[in-house]
Amino acid sequence: MSSTRSGRDRRRPGLVWLFPLPALALSGFLFLYPVLQSFRYALTDWDGYSASYRDVGPANLVRLATGDDLFHHAAANTFRLTAAVVLVQTALALLLALLLVRTTPMSVLLRALFFLPAVLSSVSVAFVWRFVYEPGGGLLDTALRAVGLGGVQPLYLGDPGHAVLWLALTQVWFHAGQMTVVFVAGLQAIPREYHEAAALDGAGRLARFRHVTWPLLAPAAAIVAAYTTVQSFKAFDLVLGLGGNPPGPGLDLLSTRIYTTFSDDRFGYAAAESLVFMAFVLLLTWVQRRALGGGQP
């Protein structure tokens, strides 16, 4: 009897691997297969509807690299947005987390309030901030007039050179509270004994943060940086809600540029843009992980 049971037990680990197969097959069909198809279509001039198309080789990628000023402008806007949001949002979220790390009724309430925008839809946030940025009668212009600065009225989203920075402000407001919760979890996971030992050695607050808190907070910081980068690159419905469809040159990002190309029935070229888009995201997240020590303490 015991030998029969042991034989069954030895067979069970092999059977366990069968359980994820349906999920893997579904993921492969819905995700991996379309990605591979994108590589194929990126080398064609397919319009998305015709049964036939022509192979153009790397011509689409060459044009993206050398002759597409609209794509280059959208890429510059995207990198400006990502840099601004990653720096400001990470710093703000870390500061809020340091202030709210203690579990008190007030800090818990403030965490919930800061997190609240993250549960809203992007379209709702866009319409709220369109009112904030509305020239003349918007919330910001009203506040400027109330403090005697009525003559200082920026164009906000209508300024091609700075519209992406106003978009970054909206993005930070949208997700800073969410990233604060991630940092709070990282801070609470650091053993208190480490700080107590450093204090006994004469380390001040700044030294304890630099040599104890920040190295042990690297995994949380890597999550925040990667998530913020992906969110900035994926800023699509927020952009359309703020800037219309299609958005103006100041708000044209890679995501909206790809969407516009698909809408123009240039599926092959849009597939090439999507591949470059994906390469940018992978490269930036890899650089961030390297800069943060691979996310390891």
C-alpha positions, -999 to +999 in steps of 0.1 A: +000+000+000+027+024+010+047+018-022+015+025-043+010+058-025+046+069-030+044+061-067+013+083-070+030+111-050+059+110-075+036+114-104+017+144-090+044+171-096+043+162-133+005+165-134+006+199-117+023+214-147-008+206-168-030+231-149-014+263-163-015+250-199-050+264-207-040+299-194-007+298-212-024+288-244-049+316-241-022+341-233-001+329-263-031+333-286-042+367-274-007+382-267+022+363-282+006+356-316-004+393-322+031+404-312+047+380-337+022+392-363+032+428-357+068+418-366+055+404-398+032+433-407+060+459-399+078+447-430+048+452-453+026+481-467-006+464-455-036+488-452-055+466-427-082+456-451-068+442-483-063+405-487-029+411-503+000+433-494+035+440-506+067+432-486+088+463-482+115+449-460+130+473-435+117+504-454+092+513-427+118+512-400+143+532-421+117+559-427+109+560-390+146+566-382+154+591-409+124+607-425+093+609-402+094+643-385+059+637-369+071+605-353+103+622-341+083+650-326+060+626-309+090+606-295+105+638-281+072+647-264+070+612-250+105+613-235+099+648-221+067+636-205+083+604-191+113+623-177+092+649-160+067+624-146+093+599-134+114+625-116+086+646-101+062+617-093+089+595-077+102+623-056+067+635-045+055+599-038+087+592-017+083+625+003+046+617+010+055+581+020+082+594+044+056+617+060+029+591+062+048+559+069+036+558+105+003+540+109-020+565+126-056+573+119-046+606+102-019+591+080-042+563+070-069+588+060-044+609+041-031+579+022-066+570+012-073+606+000-040+607-020-049+573-035-084+584-045-075+598-080-061+564-090-095+548-089-110+574-113-111+568-150-086+586-173-115+603-192-129+616-159-096+630-149-091+645-183-124+664-182-117+677-147-083+690-157-096+706-189-117+728-166-086+735-145-066+745-176-094+764-194-081+798-205-099+827-189-124+810-168-105+779-156-095+771-120-059+781-125-066+814-142-092+822-115-067+815-088-041+837-105-065+866-106-074+861-070-038+866-059-033+896-082-015+877-110-042+880-136-016+892-162+002+859-159-021+836-178-002+808-196-017+791-227-016+758-209-025+730-233-025+755-262+012+762-259+030+737-282+063+741-263+050+735-228+017+716-233+034+683-224+045+697-191+010+705-182+001+670-192+028+658-168+013+677-140-020+660-146-003+626-147+015+632-114-018+642-097-034+611-112-008+585-099+013+601-072-009+588-044-008+553-059+030+553-059+030+567-024+013+534-012+040+514-029+067+534-011+049+532+022+049+494+019+086+494+011+094+516+041+073+495+065+092+464+053+125+478+065+134+464+100+134+492+126+165+476+142+186+488+112+177+525+119+182+520+156+217+506+150+226+534+127+214+560+152+235+544+179+265+547+156+259+584+154+242+586+120+218+615+115+186+614+096+201+622+062+229+596+067+203+569+078+182+577+047+212+575+024+228+544+038+199+524+053+165+535+039+174+541+002+194+509-004+166+488+012+140+508-007+155+500-041+129+472-050+100+496-044+118+524-062+123+501-092+086+492-093+076+529-091+100+539-118+090+511-142+053+516-136+056+553-140+075+549-173+049+525-187+020+547-176+037+577-193+042+558-225+006+545-223-009+580-218-035+578-245-071+583-233-059+610-209-042+628-239-073+625-261-095+638-233-073+668-227-063+676-263-090+662-285-087+637-314-062+641-329-044+661-302-023+692-312+014+690-319+022+698-283+004+668-270+011+643-298+028+613-281+039+580-295+007+563-284-014+589-302+009+589-332+005+551-336-033+555-332-034+582-359-014+560-383-037+530-377-067+554-384-051+564-417-052+527-428-014+523-427-014+492-406+021+481-418+037+514-409+018+516-376+031+481-367+066+493-373+059+523-350+045+499-324+077+478-324+098+510-319+075+520-291+079+486-274+117+488-278+118+522-262+098+509-232+120+479-228+152+500-230+141+526-205+129+500-180+162+481-183+182+513-178+161+521-147+167+487-132+204+490-138+204+525-123+186+512-092+208+482-088+185+458-106+158+464-080+178+445-054+187+460-020 
